[in-house]
Amino acid sequence: MFKLYSRGCQHALWALAFAHLERDGARFQPREVCKRTGIPEPFTRKVLQALVQGGFLNAHRGPGGGYSLARSATDISLLDVIRAVEGNDTFDHCVMGLPSCVGKSPCPIHPMWAETKSKLMNDLAAKSLADFAAAALRGETRERKRVKRSRARSKSGPAKR
């Protein structure tokens, strides 16, 4: 099955969104990310270290240490994060998983994927972490409202017509 990026990259995006939305550039601890995002702590620590190495987070040592955004969320593109976590060649592989899919002997989907990939990469480069975090927050808010309405309905019994 084709996946645009790994679960690790998904966790990295959520951790950065947390750092932007919840902490607004201030220091945070890995356990805060775990509580808010549901990412297991050992995995969170690995993801945060990768984000430090990629230049997205600063690591602070000593009492109160933790992490903080290394630059503004508006200056971090989704493509930058995906490439930092997955590698610069993440979009260079055959979408069908064929090892010999190259320019002279492409797979049947190659021409369509090349066109789609180009647009996708442009879109990911144009979207910032701030854009992603705002969209995630809007989606989360809608979901919370939906759950709240659902709970209210279940407490009041079946709907009357």
N, C-alpha and C positions, 0 to 999 in steps of 0.2 A: 504494500500500500504506500502511496506517495504521501509524504508529509513535508510541508514547507519548512518546518524546523522542529527540533526535538522538544521534549518536555523540559529539559534543562534551559532551553532558550525561552520557553513560555514562563518558567519560573523567574528567569532573569528579568524579563519584561515586567512581571508583576512586582518583583522586588524594587525595581527602579520606579515604577508607578507609585508604590508605597512611599518610597523616599521622597518623591515629589509632592504627593497629595497630603500624606499624613505628617510629614516632618518638615516640609517646605525648606529643604536645604539644611536643616539642623541635624545634629548627630542622632543616630538611632542604633539600637542593639539588634542582633540577629533574632533574638526571641520575639521582638516586637513584630518583625516581618512574618515569623512563623505563625503567631497568633492571628494576625490580620489576613494573611493569604492562605494559610493552611498548608504551607510547604514544610516538610519535615526538617527539623533543625540541622542534622548533619548535611543534608543536601543544600540547605540555605547557606551554610558556611562556605561550601564549595562554590556555589553560584556567586556569592559576594566576593570571594577571592578572585574569581574570573573577571568580575566587573571592575575590581581594583586594577588588575593587570591590563584590562582594556581601556583604562583611563576614564571610566564612568563614575567611579566612586573613589573617595579618599578613605584610607584606613587610619584610625586614630588609636594609638597605643596608650597604655596607662590607665589610671583610675578614670572611670567614666568613658573610656575609649569609644569604640563603635565605628560607625561608618557615616559618611555624608556624601551628597552628590558632589562630584568633582567639577561639574560645570552646569550651567542652566539647562533645565529640561527642554527648553525651546531650541537649544543647540545640539541636542542628541537626536539623531534620526533613528527610526526603527531599523533601517538597513544597517546602520553602524552597529547596533546591538546584535542583530542576527549574525552579522559577519564576525564580530568579536567572539561570540559564543560558539558558533558553528564552524567558523573558518572562512577565509576569503573565497574558497572554491565551492562553497555550499550550493550555489546555483549553477555550477558547471557540470553537474552530473546528469546522466540521462534520466529523464522522468520515468522511463520504463525499467530502469535499473540495468540496462545493457552496458557492459564494459567497453564495447567497441563502437558506441554511438559518437561519431565525430563528423566533421564537415563533409568528407568524401563518402562515408557510408553511414548516413543517419538512420535512426529508427523511424518507423512510420509516423510517429507523433512529433518528431523533432522540429519540422518547420512551424507547426502550430505552437509548440512549446516555446520556441525561440521568440516568436512575436509576443506571446503572453508574458513570458519572462521579462522581456524588455519593459513592458508597461508596468508589471508588478514591481520591478526594481526601481523604476522612476517614482511610483507611488510610495513605496517604502522609504525612499530617500527624501521624499517631500513631507512625510508625516513625522512629526517630532514626538518625543516622549511625552511632552505636555499635551499634545493632541490625543495620544493614546490614553493617557491617564484620565483626561476629561471625558472621553467616550466611555471608558471603563466605569467611571463614577456615575455617569448618566444611566448606564445599563444596570449597575448595582442598585441605584436608587429606584429604578422602575421595578426591579425584582423584589426589593424590600417592600414596596407599596403593594405589589401583587400578593406577596405572602401575607402581609397584614390584612388585606381585603379577604383573602381566603380564610384566614383564622377567624376574622370577625363573622364571616358567613357561617362557618362551622359552629361557632358558639351560639349563634342566634337560631340555629336549626335550619331545616330545608326552606328554600325560598318559596314564598307564596305567589301564586299567579292570579 
